[in-house]
Amino acid sequence: MLWGAHTGSLELRTEGGEIRLRATFPYGRETVLAERIGSGRERREMIAARAFADRIGRGEDVHFLAGHDFNKPLASRSAGSLTLTETDDALAIDATISADMGQVSYVRDFLTAHAAGLVRGLSPGFRVRPGGETVEERDGAILRTIRAADLIEISAVTKPAYPQAQIEARDWAFLPEVKRANLICHHNRWR
């Protein structure tokens, strides 16, 4: 599973005891995932428009989590508390946290951290579908473009990789270089 993220503002509203969250993950924006170090090349990534369309279109379950932790679910499609809408510009997330869930300690922790301005990023966890990515050299950097991936979860995070995402709350590497360097990091731990 891959993780990527954006920062922005999370919109929270309380209605009848429920908390409603809105978030946007924009498509078509490049981000730098690894700076140029020594003689290495900068690594960039971009998620293409509607990259998550297949699984979303089939209505499969996706979870909205606190910090990529499946032990800290905030909402899910199967529970009827998460709606995902794709356009050519972005993936829109609408989540509802029930009044009962609002009493759970990690949910209170998440809401308090957000109110303090500490949790502003949005990060999707996904698996790239076979043939769903391209890796190319562009302007002396390596650019990975995700064109088709299965969205498993989307999380509210403190330190996102993509600076453009907004919450109204990834592995990749040029494979020969990863094998050569034998790197293990959060960007490639799910491969």
Backbone hydrogen bonds in HBPLUS format (Angstrom, degrees):
<---DONOR---> <-ACCEPTOR-->    atom                        ^
c    i                          cat <-CA-CA->   ^        H-A-AA   ^      H-
h    n   atom  resd res      DA  || num        DHA   H-A  angle D-A-AA Bond
n    s   type  num  typ     dist DA aas  dist angle  dist       angle   num
A0002-LEU N   A0126-PHE O   2.35 MM 124  4.92 150.0  1.43 143.3 155.0     1
A0126-PHE N   A0002-LEU O   2.79 MM 124  4.92 144.0  1.92 128.2 140.4     2
A0004-GLY N   A0124-PRO O   3.20 MM 120  5.59 135.5  2.41 137.9 150.3     3
A0162-TYR N   A0005-ALA O   1.86 MM 157  4.44 110.3  1.26 106.5 135.0     4
A0006-HIS N   A0122-LEU O   2.50 MM 116  4.99 132.2  1.72 136.2 153.4     5
A0122-LEU N   A0006-HIS O   2.50 MM 116  4.99 143.7  1.62 145.1 158.2     6
A0007-THR N   A0162-TYR O   2.85 MM 155  6.63 104.2  2.43 130.4 149.1     7
A0008-GLY N   A0120-ARG O   3.05 MM 112  5.51 120.1  2.42 121.3 136.3     8
A0022-ARG N   A0011-GLU O   3.25 MM  11  5.49 141.7  2.40 144.2 152.1     9
A0013-ARG N   A0020-ARG O   2.98 MM   7  5.10 145.3  2.11 137.6 147.4    10
A0020-ARG N   A0013-ARG O   2.69 MM   7  5.10 161.9  1.72 152.5 159.1    11
A0015-GLU N   A0018-GLU O   2.80 MM   3  5.23 155.1  1.86 146.2 154.7    12
A0018-GLU N   A0015-GLU O   3.00 MM   3  5.23 159.9  2.04 119.5 119.9    13
A0019-ILE N   A0097-ILE O   2.84 MM  78  4.99 165.6  1.86 147.4 152.2    14
A0097-ILE N   A0019-ILE O   2.71 MM  78  4.99 169.7  1.72 155.7 159.5    15
A0021-LEU N   A0095-ALA O   2.78 MM  74  5.03 166.0  1.80 148.0 152.5    16
A0095-ALA N   A0021-LEU O   2.93 MM  74  5.03 163.2  1.95 141.3 146.7    17
A0168-GLU N   A0022-ARG O   1.85 MM 146  4.01  95.4  1.47 113.3 145.1    18
A0023-ALA N   A0093-ILE O   2.91 MM  70  4.96 150.5  2.00 144.1 147.7    19
A0093-ILE N   A0023-ALA O   2.85 MM  70  4.96 169.9  1.86 147.7 147.8    20
A0024-THR N   A0166-GLN O   2.37 MM 142  4.97 168.5  1.38 164.9 166.7    21
A0166-GLN N   A0024-THR O   2.75 MM 142  4.97 163.6  1.78 154.8 159.0    22
A0025-PHE N   A0091-LEU O   2.87 MM  66  5.08 164.2  1.90 149.8 155.2    23
A0091-LEU N   A0025-PHE O   2.87 MM  66  5.08 160.1  1.91 138.1 143.1    24
A0027-TYR N   A0089-ASP O   2.76 MM  62  5.42 174.5  1.77 138.6 139.7    25
A0028-GLY N   A0047-ILE O   2.78 MM  19  5.72 173.5  1.79 157.9 160.0    26
A0031-THR N   A0045-GLU O   2.93 MM  14  5.51 142.7  2.08 147.4 159.3    27
A0045-GLU N   A0031-THR O   2.94 MM  14  5.51 148.5  2.04 149.3 159.1    28
A0033-LEU N   A0043-ARG O   2.81 MM  10  5.64 151.2  1.89 147.4 156.9    29
A0034-ALA N   A0043-ARG O   3.28 MM   9  5.00 156.3  2.34 138.1 136.2    30
A0043-ARG N   A0034-ALA O   2.88 MM   9  5.00 163.8  1.90 145.3 150.4    31
A0040-GLY N   A0037-ILE O   2.87 MM   3  5.30 153.6  1.94 142.0 141.0    32
A0142-ILE N   A0042-GLU O   2.87 MM 100  6.26 165.7  1.89 166.9 168.7    33
A0044-ARG N   A0142-ILE O   2.72 MM  98  6.00 167.7  1.74 170.9 172.3    34
A0144-ARG N   A0044-ARG O   2.96 MM 100  6.22 161.6  2.00 136.4 140.8    35
A0046-MET N   A0144-ARG O   2.90 MM  98  6.36 143.6  2.03 158.3 163.9    36
A0146-ILE N   A0046-MET O   2.83 MM 100  6.26 161.8  1.87 164.0 168.7    37
A0048-ALA N   A0146-ILE O   2.82 MM  98  5.85 169.0  1.84 159.7 163.5    38
A0051-ALA N   A0048-ALA O   3.18 MM   3  5.48 136.9  2.38 142.6 134.3    39
A0053-ALA N   A0050-ARG O   3.12 MM   3  5.07 167.4  2.13 113.1 114.2    40
A0149-ALA N   A0051-ALA O   2.90 MM  98  5.83 159.2  1.94 151.0 147.8    41
A0056-ILE N   A0052-PHE O   3.33 MM   4  6.36 164.9  2.36 158.7 161.9    42
A0057-GLY N   A0053-ALA O   2.72 MM   4  5.61 158.3  1.76 148.8 155.5    43
A0058-ARG N   A0054-ASP O   3.08 MM   4  6.31 139.8  2.24 142.2 152.6    44
A0060-GLU N   A0055-ARG O   3.28 MM   5  5.78 155.9  2.34 168.5 164.6    45
A0059-GLY N   A0056-ILE O   3.00 MM   3  5.20 154.6  2.07 105.7 113.7    46
A0077-ARG N   A0062-VAL O   3.05 MM  15  5.66 153.2  2.13 154.1 162.6    47
A0063-HIS N   A0152-ILE O   3.37 MM  89  6.83 156.6  2.42 135.6 139.2    48
A0154-ILE N   A0063-HIS O   2.85 MM  91  6.34 152.0  1.93 160.0 169.3    49
A0064-PHE N   A0075-ALA O   2.83 MM  11  5.07 172.1  1.83 145.4 144.4    50
A0074-LEU N   A0064-PHE O   2.74 MM  10  5.50 167.2  1.76 161.4 160.6    51
A0075-ALA N   A0064-PHE O   3.23 MM  11  5.07 149.7  2.32 139.7 139.9    52
A0065-LEU N   A0154-ILE O   2.93 MM  89  6.24 151.5  2.01 139.7 149.1    53
A0156-ALA N   A0065-LEU O   3.00 MM  91  6.45 155.3  2.06 162.0 165.2    54
A0066-ALA N   A0072-LYS O   3.05 MM   6  5.58 150.9  2.13 151.0 160.1    55
A0069-ASP N   A0066-ALA O   3.35 MM   3  6.01 150.7  2.45 116.5 123.4    56
A0067-GLY N   A0156-ALA O   2.88 MM  89  5.66 158.6  1.93 152.2 157.5    57
A0072-LYS N   A0069-ASP O   2.76 MM   3  5.34 158.6  1.81 122.5 126.1    58
A0081-SER N   A0076-SER O   3.09 MM   5  5.51 140.9  2.24 170.6 164.7    59
A0080-GLY N   A0077-ARG O   2.93 MM   3  5.03 151.5  2.01 104.3 113.6    60
A0096-THR N   A0081-SER O   2.85 MM  15  5.05 150.7  1.94 146.4 150.8    61
A0083-THR N   A0094-ASP O   2.79 MM  11  5.10 159.4  1.83 153.1 159.9    62
A0094-ASP N   A0083-THR O   2.96 MM  11  5.10 157.3  2.01 153.5 157.7    63
A0085-THR N   A0092-ALA O   2.97 MM   7  5.06 158.1  2.02 143.9 149.5    64
A0092-ALA N   A0085-THR O   2.75 MM   7  5.06 176.7  1.75 156.8 157.7    65
A0087-THR N   A0090-ALA O   2.94 MM   3  5.43 152.1  2.02 156.2 165.0    66
A0102-GLY N   A0098-SER O   2.92 MM   4  6.19 142.0  2.07 145.9 157.5    67
A0103-GLN N   A0100-ASP O   3.08 MM   3  5.50 159.3  2.13 108.7 115.2    68
A0104-VAL N   A0101-MET O   2.98 MM   3  5.32 162.4  2.01 113.1 118.9    69
A0107-VAL N   A0104-VAL O   3.11 MM   3  5.40 123.8  2.44 105.6 120.0    70
A0108-ARG N   A0104-VAL O   2.99 MM   4  6.30 161.7  2.02 159.5 165.3    71
A0109-ASP N   A0105-SER O   2.85 MM   4  6.09 153.8  1.92 148.3 156.6    72
A0110-PHE N   A0106-TYR O   2.89 MM   4  6.07 156.9  1.95 140.4 146.0    73
A0111-LEU N   A0107-VAL O   2.92 MM   4  6.17 168.2  1.93 155.2 157.8    74
A0112-THR N   A0108-ARG O   2.88 MM   4  6.00 155.3  1.94 148.6 155.4    75
A0113-ALA N   A0109-ASP O   2.90 MM   4  6.07 161.5  1.93 150.6 155.7    76
A0114-HIS N   A0110-PHE O   2.89 MM   4  6.11 153.4  1.96 149.7 157.5    77
A0115-ALA N   A0111-LEU O   2.96 MM   4  6.10 160.9  2.00 142.7 148.1    78
A0116-ALA N   A0112-THR O   3.03 MM   4  6.25 140.1  2.20 141.5 152.1    79
A0118-LEU N   A0113-ALA O   2.87 MM   5  5.22 153.9  1.93 167.1 158.4    80
A0117-GLY N   A0114-HIS O   2.84 MM   3  5.04 158.3  1.88 109.8 116.7    81
A0121-GLY N   A0157-VAL O   2.90 MM  36  4.81 147.1  2.01 167.7 157.9    82
A0157-VAL N   A0121-GLY O   2.96 MM  36  4.81 162.1  1.99 117.2 122.8    83
A0123-SER N   A0155-SER O   2.86 MM  32  5.10 154.1  1.93 147.2 153.7    84
A0155-SER N   A0123-SER O   2.76 MM  32  5.10 167.0  1.77 141.9 146.1    85
A0125-GLY N   A0153-GLU O   2.68 MM  28  5.04 178.1  1.68 148.8 148.5    86
A0152-ILE N   A0125-GLY O   2.89 MM  27  5.68 162.2  1.92 152.7 158.1    87
A0153-GLU N   A0125-GLY O   3.19 MM  28  5.04 164.7  2.22 139.6 141.5    88
A0127-ARG N   A0150-ASP O   2.99 MM  23  5.16 150.8  2.08 135.4 143.7    89
A0150-ASP N   A0127-ARG O   2.71 MM  23  5.16 159.1  1.75 157.8 156.9    90
A0129-ARG N   A0148-ALA O   2.99 MM  19  5.68 166.0  2.01 133.9 137.9    91
A0132-GLY N   A0129-ARG O   2.77 MM   3  4.93 149.4  1.86 143.8 139.2    92
A0147-ARG N   A0132-GLY O   2.65 MM  15  5.06 162.4  1.68 155.3 158.1    93
A0148-ALA N   A0132-GLY O   3.07 MM  16  4.35 149.2  2.17 127.0 124.7    94
A0134-THR N   A0145-THR O   3.00 MM  11  5.28 149.7  2.09 140.8 150.5    95
A0145-THR N   A0134-THR O   2.83 MM  11  5.28 161.4  1.86 154.7 161.2    96
A0136-GLU N   A0143-LEU O   2.93 MM   7  5.37 160.8  1.97 147.4 152.9    97
A0143-LEU N   A0136-GLU O   2.75 MM   7  5.37 172.3  1.75 168.2 170.4    98
A0138-ARG N   A0141-ALA O   2.75 MM   3  5.28 160.3  1.79 150.2 157.2    99
A0141-ALA N   A0138-ARG O   2.92 MM   3  5.28 160.8  1.96 115.9 122.2   100
A0177-GLU N   A0174-PHE O   2.82 MM   3  5.64 132.5  2.05 133.4 144.3   101
A0178-VAL N   A0174-PHE O   3.31 MM   4  6.48 149.8  2.41 138.5 146.5   102
A0179-LYS N   A0175-LEU O   3.00 MM   4  6.19 171.6  2.00 164.2 164.7   103
A0180-ARG N   A0176-PRO O   3.04 MM   4  6.10 157.6  2.09 140.1 146.8   104
A0181-ALA N   A0177-GLU O   2.90 MM   4  6.01 158.1  1.95 145.6 151.3   105
A0182-ASN N   A0178-VAL O   2.66 MM   4  5.52 125.7  1.94 142.8 158.0   106
A0188-ASN N   A0185-CYS O   3.08 MM   3  5.71 152.2  2.15 116.6 123.7   107
